């Protein structure tokens, strides 16, 4: 893919909360990218950190620091897009290290087609050697890899993504999905929902293996107990996502049963840890739908179930 003649101005958005040390390493990598510094800005959307995050950001020239008191990544990502000045809005996470050519390769992806509204790349573990092979589950560890070819895909991961800013006038991250203040649930799904909404509207998403990001995975997540917990919570997120279809409860339960049946067959076939993770996730989804627990979590969706 040839370089563009005129590089666009990009707004890089990082959402953070009390992770000053990780954020500093992330920012060091961003300010070292192979992209003209006059053509990108960095927006930090902070959830009210108390560990000196704001003071850290003051040390970096050109950072715009915004406090978003509403809880959840969807709120923070939307706030960042709202404040962005760039033609393109790029996202990464505070616990990620970006490759030197990351930003340029994301931007180049938009040349593929005028209908490409979003471009994403892989998220690799920064220290792959610390992850036992048997529990290497992308979805649970915040990893993403769709191979070594540039291609159109149905979804990209938000921690390594870029979108044309114009799309946020009509589509935003659904703030009713994802993180909740109720307990300590590790919920998600707003990024999947965002990508699927774009696809349904006829837009294209492009994956490029050349825009690389590396995730600093905490040691406490490299445990079977965490993977199991994440699968159960992911199942709850899936139930919330199903409810957005505004179908009857019978429809939702049938969908959950169908997917669970497919997962059982796959798990019996390959017996991989990833298949077991998916099986546990869908079992959690079905349990949530059958018990009506989703009513507590989904009441803000105003969906008849």
TILUMVEX-898817 format. One record per residue (C-alpha): x, y, z; residue in three letters. Coordinates in steps of 0.05 Angstrom, whole numbers, plus 5000, padded with zeros to 4 digits. Example, Ala and Ser with C-alpha at 12.3 -4.5 7.8 and 13.67 -1.06 7.14 Angstrom:
<pts>
524649105156ALA
527349795143SER
</pts>
This chain:
<pts>
500050005000UNK
503150664978UNK
503851255026UNK
498751805022UNK
501352464994UNK
498252875048UNK
497652585117UNK
491352775155UNK
491053075225UNK
489552525276UNK
486752545346UNK
489551985389UNK
484951825448UNK
487051445510UNK
482151295566UNK
485351195635UNK
484051145709UNK
489451085763UNK
494650755719UNK
499951295718UNK
506050835707UNK
502850455650UNK
500251095618UNK
507251405620UNK
510050815581UNK
504350855531UNK
505351605521UNK
512851515511UNK
511351035454UNK
506151495423UNK
510752095422UNK
515951665387UNK
511551465328UNK
513851575257UNK
508652115242UNK
509452875240UNK
508253145310UNK
504653745280UNK
499453265251UNK
496952915313UNK
494253095381UNK
493652665443UNK
487252695485UNK
487252365553UNK
480252215580UNK
481152095654UNK
476051775700UNK
478052185761UNK
484951895776UNK
488152045844UNK
495151775830UNK
498252385797UNK
495852225726UNK
494252945710UNK
501053185735UNK
504352655691UNK
500552895630UNK
502853615642UNK
509953385629UNK
508253185558UNK
507553755510UNK
501253775469UNK
496653335511UNK
489453535522UNK
487053275590UNK
479653165600UNK
476052895662UNK
469952465648UNK
466252305713UNK
461251825681UNK
463351105692UNK
465350665634UNK
469650635571UNK
463850785525UNK
462751465558UNK
470251615555UNK
471151415483UNK
465151825462UNK
467752425501UNK
474452365467UNK
471252345398UNK
466952945416UNK
473153355434UNK
477453105376UNK
479853595323UNK
482753075276UNK
479952815211UNK
481352125240UNK
480251895312UNK
485051355336UNK
484450955400UNK
489250555442UNK
489250365516UNK
493450615573UNK
496649935583UNK
498849875510UNK
505450035475UNK
504750255402UNK
509550065347UNK
513450645316UNK
509750575250UNK
502950445284UNK
499551105268UNK
502051175197UNK
499750465180UNK
492850585210UNK
492151215167UNK
494550865104UNK
488950355114UNK
483750875095UNK
486450875024UNK
483650175012UNK
476650424996UNK
472551055007UNK
467550615045UNK
472850425097UNK
470550785159UNK
475050425209UNK
481950115209UNK
484849665262UNK
490949225274UNK
493448675319UNK
494548715393UNK
500248255414UNK
502548095485UNK
508648515504UNK
511547915541UNK
508647295508UNK
513446845546UNK
509646955612UNK
503046685584UNK
502045935591UNK
500145655524UNK
494145275552UNK
490645915575UNK
492446345515UNK
485446615502UNK
485247255460UNK
478447495484UNK
480347425558UNK
487247735553UNK
485548335510UNK
489348065449UNK
487448075376UNK
490547775313UNK
487347655246UNK
493447425208UNK
498747735164UNK
494447995107UNK
490748655097UNK
483448495091UNK
476348715106UNK
473648445172UNK
467148475212UNK
470448755274UNK
476749075302UNK
479149165373UNK
478449855402UNK
485349855435UNK
488249885365UNK
483350245321UNK
482050875281UNK
475551165252UNK
473751755209UNK
471252275257UNK
465152425214UNK
461951765234UNK
461151985307UNK
455852475284UNK
451151885272UNK
454151285309UNK
457151265379UNK
459250745429UNK
452950515465UNK
453650785535UNK
448450295561UNK
453049715547UNK
459649515577UNK
462049695646UNK
457149755704UNK
457750035774UNK
453949445801UNK
459049025838UNK
465648855804UNK
463148575738UNK
468148595681UNK
463048745627UNK
464348915555UNK
460948915487UNK
460349645469UNK
466149575419UNK
463148965385UNK
456449325382UNK
459749945351UNK
463149545296UNK
456849145280UNK
452749785275UNK
457750065224UNK
457549415183UNK
449949415183UNK
450050125155UNK
454249915096UNK
461050155120UNK
467549745115UNK
472549575169UNK
479749415149UNK
484848995186UNK
492249145174UNK
497648715206UNK
502549295200UNK
499349735253UNK
501849375314UNK
500349485388UNK
503149095448UNK
499048975510UNK
502148965579UNK
498148405611UNK
498048425688UNK
500647795722UNK
494047715760UNK
490447605694UNK
494847025673UNK
491146535716UNK
485746025703UNK
481346345756UNK
481447015720UNK
480046695653UNK
474046325682UNK
471546965715UNK
472347345650UNK
468446815612UNK
462546855660UNK
462447615658UNK
463047595582UNK
456847165581UNK
453047705619UNK
455448215568UNK
452947765512UNK
446047735544UNK
445948495545UNK
448048505472UNK
442548015452UNK
437348455487UNK
439049035440UNK
435548645384UNK
428948815418UNK
426248115409UNK
422047705457UNK
425147315515UNK
423546665479UNK
427646915419UNK
433447095464UNK
433446425499UNK
432946045434UNK
438946435407UNK
442946285470UNK
441145545467UNK
442945495394UNK
449745815404UNK
451045395466UNK
449544755427UNK
454444955372UNK
459745105425UNK
458744425459UNK
460044075393UNK
466244485379UNK
469044385449UNK
467843635443UNK
471543645377UNK
477944045392UNK
477944075469UNK
481944725467UNK
482045215524UNK
479145745477UNK
473145305461UNK
472145165535UNK
472245915548UNK
466946025495UNK
462745455523UNK
462945755593UNK
461346445565UNK
455046195529UNK
452945765588UNK
453246405629UNK
449146775576UNK
443646245578UNK
443546235654UNK
442746985657UNK
437046965607UNK
433446385642UNK
433946685712UNK
431847385691UNK
438247675721UNK
439048075658UNK
432948485677UNK
437148805732UNK
442848965684UNK
438549135624UNK
433149575653UNK
436650185626UNK
436049905555UNK
428449985557UNK
427749325521UNK
421648875528UNK
424148185545UNK
</pts>
